[in-house]
Amino acid sequence: MEDFKEFGEPLEFWQYFYEITKIPRCSQHEEKIREYVLNEAKKMGYQTEIDKIQNLVVRVPSKNGNEAGKLKVVLQSHMDMVCEKHDRTQHDFAKDPLKLKLIEIDKEKWLTAEGTTLGADNGVGIAYQLAIMKKIHDGSLDLNAIDLDLLFTVDEERGLSGASQMDKNLIRGKYLLNLDSEEDNRFTIGCAGGRVFKGDIKYEKEILSNPNLIAVKISISGLLGGHSGSDINKKRGNALKILAEVIWKINSKFDVFLNSLEGGNLTNAITREAFAIIFIDQSHRNELEAFLKDVIPNIKILYEGTDSNLEILVDPMKDFADKTAFSRDFQNKLVDLFQLMPNGPISLHPTSKGLVHTSLNFAVVHTLENVIEFKVSTRSLTQYDKDTLFEKLKTLFQMSGLDIAIEIETLYPSWSPNFNSKLTEIAKQVYKNLFEKEVIIQAIHAGLECAFFSSFYPDMEMISLGPNVLGGHSPDERLEIKSVAKIWKFLMALLQNLN
């Protein structure tokens, strides 16, 4: 898939995007993509700078006008991607290129990857920046008297740490265009703030001496997943919450012994797969299976409109060697806690219809040596509600009676929208002139790096835009082909009009 001539303009975008999909760039492993961007800039003779946390800026100066009359604009994307794949997919994100595939849905062409995330979030931003840099260099693009800072940040997907720790002297400009949005008819000018925290629950295990006990794996799979901010209100199943419900019902009905729970990888993704291993007396195995045969269809009905491929499987584990389980008291408290753990939208915005105000994503559970580790991501448009939700969670943890140590991993501010900024007005007018439609101006529930940029540079006006990307943070991620050209056309017109 190296001939992109049928994909439309700009060809340079597709050439760069293809090269980007070959480069490993999971969060905290951006060294190869940074080296690629750096080499492209150096080949064209542009000045570059890297700060201590390894964010990169490429400076593309204008050849027109005097210094006093030039406009400084920042174009920004993040270099890392969410590395998610289906359990059955054989793929090593540390070295394997993505396997691209062109598909057609409702007569529209989309680019996706086989069994993995595509990395359009935020590979499209990188490709736009590199295409602009190349076209300015070869003379096919002239932005008049605009000096560009092309900013490439690290580790966005794990909590915006590249933006939060950025050297504030790295960029300068009157306007910042963030290229990390995923709907081509909407521009974002505000976002929620968030808090990600980790909990460690101390435990001790007991050796099981009953020879009649058999190990059984209860697994949840087939869920759609998605972004824990932008998709949190779409009623999609969370594998950990479904597992918690199933295990709670089993624990209430049968004399079982819980060995471990596992599920989730990333706090910004809705958990798609999870499992627990329990022990039950061989004589009650058929009774357990009959009980779940009645429960499972009732759970699946709840997700028919969103997760029709949901699977809840019960599999005996004949060769399972770990004959230990949590104490009965610990097991009951843990199962109760996870059953009661909030998940999904907590409240909606009082005036913006459909906008989630506060939410929680129960994201990760791992059974480690001596502790059960769990991770939760909370988001809110206000600091007050974010703090209040955290206080309620701490109260729940105290009431559980478990020994839980909490550690904050990520804390990021909200980006307050300015609906009357000059940049917003120019963008709205350019969009209307090009497409004869009004663009939607919105604040979103997901977190964006602009939240930090707006606090660092209070006088810099900002907007976030991008082509249509669906299924973000999941192996179903796909990029609409024609939408790339639409946003390119808009971006070129906007830059020309900013002066």
Number of C-alpha atoms within 10 A of each C-alpha: 8 8 10 15 12 8 15 15 16 18 16 18 25 23 16 18 21 20 14 24 20 16 20 22 26 22 18 16 16 21 16 14 22 22 12 14 22 19 14 16 21 13 9 14 12 16 14 18 14 18 16 10 16 19 23 26 25 26 20 21 17 19 13 14 12 9 10 6 11 17 18 19 22 21 23 24 26 29 33 27 26 26 22 22 21 18 12 7 11 11 18 12 17 12 11 13 16 23 16 17 13 15 14 10 8 5 7 10 17 20 17 26 21 18 21 25 25 32 29 28 28 23 24 27 26 27 23 26 24 21 21 24 21 18 14 17 16 10 8 9 13 18 20 16 19 22 21 25 25 25 25 25 27 29 25 23 27 20 23 22 20 25 25 24 15 22 16 13 8 15 21 16 17 14 19 26 21 23 25 25 21 25 18 19 19 20 22 23 26 27 26 28 25 27 21 22 17 20 19 21 20 16 18 12 15 13 11 14 9 10 9 10 19 20 24 21 18 19 23 25 22 17 22 22 25 26 20 28 28 17 18 24 17 12 14 22 26 28 30 30 22 20 26 23 18 22 24 19 16 17 18 11 11 14 12 20 22 25 22 18 23 21 23 22 18 21 24 25 27 31 31 24 25 24 25 22 22 24 23 19 17 13 11 15 16 10 12 16 14 11 15 18 13 10 14 14 11 11 15 18 12 14 16 12 11 15 19 14 13 21 16 23 15 18 13 15 14 9 8 11 8 10 17 18 21 19 16 15 10 21 19 16 15 21 22 17 19 20 19 14 18 18 20 23 21 17 13 16 14 10 7 11 8 10 19 26 21 24 27 25 27 26 26 23 25 18 18 15 10 12 17 19 21 22 23 23 26 29 33 31 27 18 16 10 18 21 16 11 19 16 12 11 14 14 11 15 19 12 11 19 13 17 14 19 13 15 12 12 14 16 17 22 24 25 25 18 17 15 14 8 13 14 21 19 11 14 22 19 16 22 20 13 13 12 12 10 12 14 17 13 18 16 22 21 26 22 27 28 27 29 23 22 19 19 15 16 16 10 11 17 21 27 23 23 22 29 26 22 24 20 18 25 27 27 24 21 24 25 25 23 20 16 21 23 18 19 21 19 15 20 21 14 17 18 17 15 14 16 13
